[in-house]
Amino acid sequence: MQISRAPRTGVPALSEWITGDAVIEELAAPTGPSRTQVDSVRFTPGARTRWHNHPLGQVLVVTNGTALVQRRGGEVETVPAGDTVRIEAGEWHWHGATPDAAMTHLAIEELPEDGRTAEFAEAVTDEEYAAWRTDSAQAADAETEPAPPMSRVIVMDQKLPDPLLTHRLEIRRITVAPGYAAGLHVHNGPVFGNIVSGAAVYQIEGEQAVLLRPGDVFYEPEGVRIARFDAQEDGVTFFGYFPLADGIDAELVIPED
């Protein structure tokens, strides 16, 4: 077993396969009998690959921002963070960021035994790249029902400990630096939160870790051990809501064990 600790050093992507700028961080390289390669690639706004294909295909996992992807002969698709794209062996395609925001994805592929690598062709033209805006506009025009002037969506309905004596509600805007891990901690009261920007890996001890993105909400019960709240590469900003009894201040405790 080998563990590679963050942060890692990235290298600029070669101009021979990209329009714009991107940085590649190697997460796993083929060693021994394994032929699996995993990279994290961060595209600046407007950056995209050339048309290319992979001998054995590729899997992309968008981890931040929104990706644009297109296969030869298909429409330009938008892929938000958390979604996955499977590209077939030999399938001509391109992928990149939207014009106004950066995007990061994992690129996972198996390399052939004969040493072949991805085959690159012509650059994606500005007209091809901009086609996603046209597709989005056409989809919007196809909507027959007008959007309501107001909508209400329940994003969380959480039962609280009974009884919970609350005299005030403290709301904090909290920003965590890129790559910072809050570590194991416990709150002296229930905490609710909603992500404003960036992303974080959140995990209650003993439960599965989840990736929180803008618009997501979370709940940290009173006295429960929170194993992880790890800001991702762009950091994370969220609002924290602390229901408090009279004379009680919100506290975060770091367990000794």
Secondary structure, 3 states (H helix, E strand, C coil): CCCCCCCCCCEECCCCCEECCEEEEEEECCCCCCCEEEEEEEECCCCEECCEECCCCEEEEEEECEEEEEECCCCCEEEECCCEEEECCCCCEEEEECCCCCEEEEEEEECCCCCCCCEECCCCCHHHHHHHHHHHHHHHHCCCCCCCCCCCCCCCCCCCCCCCCCCEEEEEEEEECCCCECCCEEECCCEEEEEEEEEEEEEECCCCCEEECCCCEEEECCCCCEEEEEEEEEEEEEEEEEEECCCCCCCEECCCC
